[in-house]
Amino acid sequence: MEARVESKNLQAARERLRSLFGFDDFRGRQPEVVERVLAGHSTLAVMPTGAGKSLTYQLPATMLQGTCVVISPLIALMHDQLRAAQANGIRAATLTSVDEDWRETMDAFRGGRLDLLYVAPERASQPSFCDLLTAAPLALFAIDEAHCVSEWGHDFRPDYRQLRPLMDRFGDVPRLALTATADAHTRCDILEQLGIPQEGLVVAGFDRPNIRYAIRHRENPVRQLTTLMAEQPGPGIVYAPTRKKVEDLAAKLASATGREVLPYHAGLEPEVRAANQARFVASEDMVIVATIAFGMGIDKPDVRFVAHAGIPKSIEAYYQETGRAGRDGDPSLALMLWGAEDFARARLRLAETPEDRRESDRQRLDSLSSLVETAGCRRAVLLKHFGEDPPQTCGNCDNCLDAPDVVDATETARKLLSAVYRTGQSFGFGHLQKVLTGGDDDRVMSRGHDQLTVFGIVGAEEATLLRPVSRALQARGSLVATEHGGLMLGGDARDILKGDAELLIVKPPKKERRSRRSRDGGVNPIGDPLFDALRELRRELAIEGQVPPYVIFHDATLREMATSRPATLAELGTIGGIGTKKLEAFGERFLDCIRRH
C-alpha cells in the first residue's frame, strides 16, 4: 500500500515538474529524494553541484501543506535562489538582515501565503524565530550546505549546531539536509547532528562529467590565466590565496585581456564587494578574482571555468569550489596552478592547527598532494577520495586527454635528500642545486660544501629533474620548508634514502599543454543570428526584470529554441526549462524574435 501511495506522489511530482520548471523528468537521484520528502521521511541527500539539489525541496514545497523553511548560510545565495524560485511562480521570501520588507514576509508566513521561507542559521537559532514558526503550519526543514554542521567537514560553522534543538521543537516536521561535499565520516556526523536516521542517507555520486580537470605547475600565472581566458570567453572565477594576490591578479588580467575583471575579498568595502558580486552574477562574460570567501553564495549556472592560482585547503574544498563551474551541465573547465611553496606553507600551518585536528588536516593535505602529483586520471583520484569506484580513465581530464610521461626519479630524489641532510637541513633549493651540479659559487665554497660527497654528483641531463623532484618531494611532505626558507627532511624522506620508497614524477612537458576547447566550450553556436538575437532578448528582459539573464532562461533553452524554431506557444512550451509562468511571461516576445529571424 505504501509503495502505491509513494508512486502516486511521484507521478504528481512529475506533472508539477513539467508545469513549474518545464522539465519532462527528474535527473539522477532527484525522484528518490522528492518521494521521501513527500512521504514525510527525513533525508540527507549528498548530490554533486549542478545535480539540482534545490529542486528537491522547492518542488515538494509547492505540493505540501505549510511552508518549507530553508536554512542557507549566505544572504547572496538566498537571494539568488529567491529570484529563481519566484521566476518559476513559487511563493518565496527571505528573512535576512538586509530585507526591508521583513514585516510583510512575517505576515505572509503567518497567513500561510509562502511556499518557501529562506533564513540564515544565525536567525534560525534565535528564540524569536522559533516563536514565529509556531504561528503557521510547517511542511519541511531544508538545510542547505549541511556539511557546515560537522566538525569533520571542510567548512564547519558553529551556528549549524543550533539547528537540531530548533527542529526538535517541531518533531513531526521532516528534515532534508543537502550537501555536495561530504566523505563517509562527515556524512555520519551530519546524520547524527541533525537527527536523521541512517536509512535516510541518499548518495547520488560525486562525478561531474561536464567538468574537465587540469592541473599544472604555476610558472607565470598571469600568462597562464590570460591563455585560459582567451580559450574560455564565458563567465569565470579565479581563486587566489590572499587579498593582495586577488587585487594584483584582477588588475593584471583586466589589463592583459581587455575583459571586465573585478576583485572580491573580505577587505573590500561591503558595498563594493556586493556591487562586484552583483555585476558578476548578471554578466555573461565577466571574470571575478576572489578569495575563498566568494562562491558558496553564488547560484550562477553558466560559469564556464574555475581556476585556482594556488592550492585549495583540501580535496573537499577543491571539489566544492570547482563545482561552481558548469552547473547548467554544459562543458566547463577547472584549472589548478600550484607551486611547491603552496604545500610548504600549508605544512607549516599544520603546527598552528589544534592537536585533535592536526592529523586529519595532514591527511587532507596528503590527499591533495596525490591529486596534484598523479600521472593518472584526476577524476578517478577525486571520486576515490569520496568512496566511489570509478573507471581508471575518464577521457575528460588533462592526463586522460594528453597522457604525460612518467619518470622514475627515485635516484635523483635520493641525491637531493642527501644534499639536504649533508648541508645541515637549512638551505633552500637554489643552494642545493649548485652543490649537486658542482656550481662555481662563493657561498658554496665558503661553507665548504664543495668538499661534500654530494658536490657535483648530478650531471647536466639529470639536473633538469632537480626542480620537479623538489616540487614533488615538497608536495608529498618528504621535504619540508623551514620558517627561514630552507629545506629539511620530513615524511618518508628516510625511506627514500634507504631505498624503501620510490618517487615517480610526471616529466615536465616542453610546452604547456593547450586547451582543445573552442569558444563557449563548443556548445553554443557561433555566428548564428537567431541564437545571438535570443541572447540579446534575454539580456533585455533580464535588465527589465532586474534579474540575472540565467533566471530568464539557460543557454540550453535558447539553443533548443534556435534549433527547433517553435511557431506557437504550445510548441515553445515543450522546450526544456520553460514552465507555465515563464511561458506566460516571456513566450510571445521570444516567438516574435524567432519569427523575425
N, C-alpha and C positions, 0 to 999 in steps of 0.2 A: 504493500500500500504506500509506504513512504517513498519508494523509488518512483512510483507513478506520479505522486504529488510533486516531487522534485523535477521530473521530466516536464510536467505542465509548467512549472515555474520557469524552466529553461526555455521552453517554447515561447512563453510570453515574453521572456527577456530578449529572445532573438527578434521578435516582432518590434519591441521597443528599440532595440539596437538599430534597426533599419530606419525607423521613423525619426529617432532622436539624433543619431550620429551619421546616418547614411551608409552604414556598413552592412553587408549581406550576412556576415557571420563573425564569430569570435576568432581570436588568434591564440595559439598556444594553450596555456592552462587557464585562460580567462573564464571559459564556461564553468570549470570546476569551482573556481573561487566565487563567481557570481552565484552559482547554485547553492553553495554553502551559506553565503550571506543571506540569500532569500529564504533559506530554511532556518535561519537564526543561529547558525553554528559559528563560534569564534574561530578565527583563522589567522595564521601567519603565512603570507604569500611572499616568497622570495622570487622576484621576477626581474630580468635584466631591464635596464633603462631602455625605453622605447618599446617595451612589450605591452604597454597600455595598463599600467597599474591603476591610474586614476579612474579609468572606466569601470573597474571592478567595484567601486563604491558609488561613483556618480550615477551609473545606470540603476542599481538597486534603490538608490535614494529616491528616484522618481516613481518607484513601484511600491515602496513600503510606507506604512502609516508612520508619521512622525518625521523628525529632522535627523539627518546624519551629521554628527559633529566631527569635523575633520581637524585633527591636530597636526599642524605643519610647522617646521622650525623657523621659516623666514617669511617676512611680510611680502617681499617681492614675489616669492613662489606662490603665495596665496593669491595675490592679485593677478598673476599670470593665469592661474587655474580658474579664478573667478571670471575673468574675461572670456575664456574659452567655454566655460560652463554656460554662462549667460547667452553667448552667441548660439548655443545649441538649444536654447529655450528652457534651461534648468533654472529653477528659482534658487539663487545662491547669494550669499553675502559674507563679508568678512567682518570680524570684530577685532580690530587692532588699534594700536596707539595712534596711528595716523588717519584713521577713519573718522571724519567729522559727522557722519550720519549714524553714529552708534545708537542713538535713541530710536531711530526708525528701524534699525536692524533688530534691536531687542524687542520692539513692538511686533515686528513681523514674525519673530520666533515665537513669542507668546501667543500670537494669533494663528499659529500653525501654517504660516504662509511661506515657509522656507523648506526646500529640499536639502540644502547644504548650508552649514554654518562653519566657516573656517576660523580657527583660533590658534594662537601660539601656545606652546606648553607652559610658558610663564603665566599666561592668563588662565589657562585651564586649571592650574593648581590653586587658584585663589578661591577662598570660601564664597565670595560674592558670585563667582561664575557657577559654582556648584548650586547655589540657591536659584540662579536663573534657570538652570536646567530642569528644576523641579516644576517649572511653570508650564511646560508643554511636553507632549509625548516625544520620546527619542526612538529613532529607528536603528541607529548604529553608531559606534565609535570607530572612526578610521584614523589610525596612527601612521602618518607618513614618515619616511626616513627612520624606521623603527630601530635600526642598528644604533641610533643615538642613545637608546635606553641601556645598552650593555657596556660595561667597563672593558669588555674584550673587543668591542667594536673600535673602528679607527677614528670615530668622531663622537666620543661619549659626551653627553650633555646631562648634567645632574637634574635639570628640571624634568626630564623624561621620567625620572624615578618617582615623581609625584603623581603620575597619571594613574597608577594602579589603585591608590586609595580613592581617587575620583570615580573611576569606573566601578569599583566595588560598591559604591553608594547606589549604583544603578545596575545591580547584579543580573537583571533579566535582559539587559541590552547587550547584544553580541558585539564582539570586538574584531576588527580587521586590521592587523599590523602589516605594513608593506615596506619592503626594502629591496634594493638591488644588490647590496653587498653584505653578505654575512656568511662566514665559514661555518663549519659544523658546530664549533664551540660557541660562537656568537649566536647561532640560531637557538641552541638550547637555552642560553641565557635570556634571550628575548622572550621565549615561551614562558619561562619561569617569572620574569619580571613583570610581564603583562597579564599573567594568569590565563594563558591559552593552553589547552590540552595538547599533548604530543600528536594526537591524531589530527589536529588542526593544521599541521605543517604541510604546505604545498610548495614544492620547489620546482620552478619552471625551467631551470637550467640557466647558465650564465653566458652562453655563446651569443655574440653579436656579429653574425656573419657578414653584415654590410660594412663593418669597420676593418680597414686594412691597417695592421700594426707595423710600424717601422721604428727601429732604434739604431741610432748612430752616435759615434763619438762626437763630442762638441769640439769642432775645430774653429769655425768662425760663425758664431750663432746668427749674426745679422745677415751674412750672406746665405747661410743655410735656410733661415726663415724667409728671406726675400724670395729665394727659389721656390719654397713651398707656396708662398702667397701667389706667385705667378702661375703656378700649376693648379691652385685651388681658389678661384675667384669669389666663391661664396663666403658667407659669414664664418669667422674663425675665432678661436680662443687660444691665446698663448699664455701659459703659466710660467711665471718667473719666481725665483725663491725669495727675493727681498723687494721692499718698496723701491729702493734705489734702482735695482735692475728693471723693475716694471717701468719706471719713468724713462730710463735710458733706452730700453728696447722700443718702447712706444714711439719716442721721438725719432729714433734712427730708422725704424721700419716705415714710418709715415714719410720720412724724407726720401728713403730709397725706393719706395713703391708708388708714391702718389695716392695711395688708398687712404681712407679715413681709418686711423688707428688711434685709439684712446686708452688711457691708463685706468686701472681700478685697483685701489687698495685702501686699507683702513685709515691711512694717514691723510687721505683727501678730505676736504670739507664735505659733510654729509650731502649738501645739495649738489655738489659737483659729482660725487660718486653716484647719486641717484640719477642725475641727468645723463651721465655716461652710460649707465646701465640701460636706461630707457631708450637711448639712441641705438644701442646695440640690439636690443630686443626688436625694435621696429625696422632695423636695417636688413637689406638683402645682400650686402657685400662688405660690411664693416668688420674690422678685426679689433678685439679688445685684448690688451695685455694686462694680466692680473695676478695677484697672489691667490692662494687657495681660498681666500675669503669670498671669492667670486665663483659662482657656479651652482651651488646647491639650490639657490633661489631662482634658477633660470629654467623655464619650461619651454625653451625655444627649440622647435623641432628641426630647423633647417641649418644647423651648424654643420659646415662641411669639413672642418678639421679642428682638432685639438692638438696643440703642440706643447711639450714640456721643455723649457730651456734649462732644466736641471732635473734631478731625480725627485719623484714624489716621496711621500713618507713611507709608503708601503704598497704592496700589490693591491690591497683593498682600495687604498686611496687612488691608485693609478686606474683601476677598473672604474671607480666611481667618476673620476674626472674625465677619462677618455669616453665614458658612456654618454657624455653630453654632446658628442658628435652623432649625427645621423639618427636622431630619434624618429625621423619620418620614414626610416627604412631605406633611404637612398644611399648610394655608396659614399663613404666618408673615410677620412684618414686620421690616424693617431700617430704622431711622431714624437719620440723622446730623444733629446740631445743630452748626453751625460758626460761627465768628466770624473776622473779618479778622485779629484778634490771633493766632489759631492759625497762620495762614500766616506772619505776621510773625515769630513765634518760631521757626518751622521754618526760615525762610530765614536767620535769624541763626545758627541751629545749624549751617548748612551750612559756615560758616567754621571750625568745630571738627572737621569731618569730614576724615579722611585724604585727601590730594590725589588719590590714584588712584581714590577712590570718589566724589569730590565731584560730578563731572559726572553720573554715573548717579543719584546721590541727587537732584540738581536735576531731572533728567528725571522721576523718580518723583513729585516734588512738583508739577511742571507737569502731569503726567497726573492727579493727584488734583484739582488746580485745575480741569481741564477737566470732570471728573465733577461737581464741585460747581456749576460755573457754567453747565453746559449747559441749554438750554431744550428739548432733545430727549430722546430715550429714555435713561434712566440705564442700563438693561440693555445697550443697544447699545454705549454707551461702555465699559462693563466688558468685554463679550465681545470687542470690537475690540482692547482692550488685550492680550488673551491670544491674538490672532491669528485670531479667528473672524470670520465674515462674517454677522452676524445681520440679521434684518429691521430696518427703520427704526423700527418701533414694537413694543412687547411687550404692551401692554394691562394691565400689572401693575406700573407704577411711577407715582410721583406725577405726572410730566409727561405720561405717556400717559393717565392716568385723568382729569386735570384740566389741560388744556394751558394753560401760562402765557402771558401777553402778553410779547412781546419788544420792547424799545425800542432804537433806535439812539442810544446815549448818547455817541457819539464827541465831539461838540462840548462837552458838559459835562465829559467826561474831559480835553479839551484845556485847558479853563479851570482845572480843578483842578490839573492838572500844571503849568500856567503859574504858578499861585499858589504851588505848592511851590517852583518854581525861583526866582521873584522874591522870595520871603521868606527865601531862603538855605538851603532844604532842612534845616530844623532844628525846625520847628514841627509840632504834632500837628493832627489833623483839626479839633478844636473851634476853634482859632485860624484855620485856613484857611477854615472855613465862615463865620466872622464877617467875614473880609476879603472874601470873594467876595459875600456878601449885603449888604455895606455896614453891618455892625453898629456901633452906637454903643458902643464898648468902649475903656476906658482903655489896655489893653495894646496894642491895635491902633494907637491914636493915638500912644502914647508911642514906638512903634518906627517911626513914620512910614509904616506900612503903608496908612494911608488915602490916601496920596499915590500909591500904585502904580496902574498902568493896570488891574490886575485888581480893584481895590476896587469893590464894588457891581455887578459885571457879571452877577450871577446873580439873576434875579427870583424872586418867591415861588413860582410854579408849578414852575420848574426846580429850585428849592432842595430839593424833596423827593427829587430824584435824586442829590444830592451824596453822601449816606451809602452807598446801594447802589453808586454808581460807585466810591467809595473802597474799599469791600469787594472789588469785582470787580478793581480795579487791584492791590490787595494780594494777592489770591488768585493772580493770574497773574504777579506779580512786577514789574509796571510801577511800583509804589510799594513801597518797602522801608522798614521801620521802623528807626530808629537806636536805639542802645542807651539813649538818653535819652528815647525815646518820640516823637521827631519822625518826619517822613516825608521820604524823599529819592527821587530818580528812580532807576529800575532797569529791567532788562529792555528791553522795547520802548517805553519812555516817549518817547524822542525820535522814534521812528517815528510814534507817535500825534500828537505835537506837530506834526510836519511834514506830517501828512495821509497818511502811507504805511501806516498801520494803523488799524483801526476797533475800536470797543468796542460790542458788543451785550450788553445785560443783560436779565435776567428782571425784569419790572416787579413790585415788591413787592405781594403781594395785600393788600387792605384788611383781610381777616380771614384768620387762619391756616386753611389747608385741613384739614378734619377727616377722620378715617378713616371709610371706608364699611363697615368690617367689624363684624360683630356678635360676640357672645360666642363664645369658642373658635374664632374665625375662621369662624363659620357652618358648621362641620363637625359637631361633636358635638351630639347632640340636647339641647334644653333642656327640663327638666321631665319627662323620660321616666323613670318609676320603675324600669324594668328596667335601663336604662343606668346610672342612679345607683347601683343596687344592685350591679351588676357592678363598678363603680369602687370601691365600698366593700369588696367582697370582695377585689378586687385589693390594696387598701390593707392589709387584714388579713393576707393571705398574704405581702405584702412585709415587714411587721413581723415575722411569724413566721420568715421566712427570712433576715431581716436583709439584705435587698437593696432597691434602689430599685423602685418599682412597675413601671416600664417593663421591668424584667428579667422580670417575670411575663408580661405581655402589653402590647403597644402599644394606644393608643386605637383604632386602626383595627380591631384584632382584636375589641375589645369592641363597637364599632359593628356589626360583622358579626354577632356573637352576638345583639345586641339586635334586629337586623333579621330574621335567619333563624330564630332561636329553635330551635336543634337539640334533638332529643329523645333522641338516643343518642350514645354515644362515637364511633361511626363517623361520624355526621353532624357532630359537633363537630370531628373530626379533619380534615374537608375545609376548614375555615376557615383563611385565610391567617395564618401566624405561629404555628400550633400544630403542633409536631413531636411525634415519638413520646414523647420524655422528658417534655415538658410535658403531653401528653395523659394520661400515666400519673400524673403528679404532681398535676395540678390539675383534670383533666377532670370527675370526679364532683362536686366542690364547685361548679363553675360550672354544671353541668347541674342540680344541686339548686337553685341560685339562680334559674335560668331557670324551673324548674317552679313555684317559689313565687310567681312573678310572671306 
